[in-house]
């Protein structure tokens, strides 16, 4: 299985909402003692544990599909999981689904174009800005102080869900790890 976390490379983006996928991959790399695989042809940071791969595309969000396609094709991987931020879900939620539309998310749009829409999505809710015109600045801004308090726990839950998914069905993973109504305290 190829597990991809979407985000943007570089220190400027490191702790932004758009990089929640990278944060989950970083956590999984530590938890699984994954080994880094060096290859510039993958256009990303690639790690391996057991028979599974963890990928952080370094192409910037809009071109993530190029990196995903390169790894998927080279290793002949059938199953892909993409972890991404989702504006349509409240902060702290986690939802799972296979396929679907990209909902304006450029990382998903790129993945859809390169590998088709038939991959598993782990949707991590980041909430919405007050005004539609603020979407770009919102996703590229850091989490609020209140959100920061729950970030580690939320990332840990998503990581546990990925590990569970490696041995169980999407339906079982979804019923065990979906977080629908997270409330900041």
N, C-alpha and C positions, 0 to 999 in steps of 0.2 A: 504494500500500500504506500502511496505517496501522500504525505500530509503537508499541505502548503499553508503558510501564514502570509497573508497579504500585508503590505506596508510599503514604506518608502525608505531607501537607504540614506544614511547620513545623520549626524548628530542633531541637526535642526529638527528632524522628524521623530527622533527616538521615543519621546514620551507623549506623542500625540494620539488622539483618538483613532486616527486612520491606521495606526501601527499596532493595534491590539492583536492582530494576527501574528506579527513578529514577536510580540511579548509572549504569546502562548508557545510559539516554537522555541524561543529561548528557554522557557521553563521546561519544556519537554526534552531539550538537549541535555540539560542538567540532570533531570530525573532519570533518563534512560541511559546515561553515560554514552551518548552517541559519538561516533567517530566522524570527524570532518573529512569530506572527500574533496580533493582539490581538482578543479577543472574550470577553466575560463569559458568553455563552450556551453556551460549550463546557465550562465548569466545570473548566478545566484549563489548563496551559501547553502551547501548541501551536506547533510549529515545522514549517517546510517546506523541503525541498531536492529538486531535480528535480521529479518528480511524486509524491513521497512525503511522509508526515507523521509527525512524532514527537510523542507525547502523554504528558504526566504529569498524570493526573487529580488535581484538588485537592479532591475530594469526601470524602476519607478512604477508606480501603481498602474498607469495607463498601458504598460507593455508587459504586465505580469505573465500573460499567456505565453509569451515567447519562452520564458524560462521554464514554465510548467511543461510546455510541449517538448522542449529539449530533453528534460529528465525523463518524462513519460515515454518518449520514443526510444531513447538510448537504452533504458533498462526494461523496456517492454512491460510497463506497469498498466494493469487493467483498472484498478480502483484508485481514484483520486479524492481526497478530502481537502476542501478549501475553507480556512478559518478567516473570517472577515468582519469588519465593523458594519453595523446596520443602523442607518438613521431612522428606519421605520419602527424600531423596537426601543422601548425605554431602557435607560442605562441599567446595566447589571443583568439583563435577561440573556438567556442562551436558548436558541432554538435550532432544530435540525431539520434538514430536508434534502431530498435528492432532486436535482434539476430546478427548473423555474426560470424566471426572468432575471435580468441583472438589476432592475430597479434604479437605473441611473448610476450604478457603481461601476466606475471605469475599470477596476481590477477584474471584476466578474465579467464585464463585457469583453475584455481582452481574453480571458480564459475561455469564455463561450465560443469566441471566434476561432481559437486555436485547437481546443480539445472537445468541443461540443458542450451542450448544457448538462449532460448526464454525469454529474459528479455530486458527491455529498457536500453539503454546505453546513458549516457551523456558523450560525448567525449570532454575532455578539452585539447586543443593543447598546448604542451610545447615546440615544435620545436625539432630539432635534433642536436646532437653534430657533429662536423666537420668530425670525423672519427668513423666508426662503432664500433671499439674496445673500444670506450669511453662511450658507452651507459650506463653501470652500474654506472660509476662515475657521468655522466651527470644527470640521473634521481635522484640520491641521493645527488645532490648538491643544494644549495639554488638558488633562482631566482636571476638574475642579478639586478643591481641597477636600470637600465632602466625598467626592467620588474616589479620590486617592486612597481614602481609608479602607475601601472595599476592593481595590484593584487586585491586590495579592490573592485574596480569597477567590475572586472571580476568575482570575487567570488559572489558579489551581484547580477550580471546578472544571474549567474547559479542558485542561490537561488530563484530568482524571477521565473525563468523557472520551477523549481521544484514545487513551489506553484501553478503556473498556470496549470501545468500538472495534479495536483490533481483533477482539476475540468474540464479539457478539454482534447481533443484527443492528441495523439502524433503528428499527422500531424499539428494541429493548433499550438501546442507548438513549433514545429520545425520551422514553417513559421514565428512565432513571435520572437523567441529568438535565432535562428541560427546566429552566428557571423562567417562569412567566411573569410574575408580579413582584419583582424586586423593589423594595422600598428603602430609600436612603433614610438612615436614622439620625 
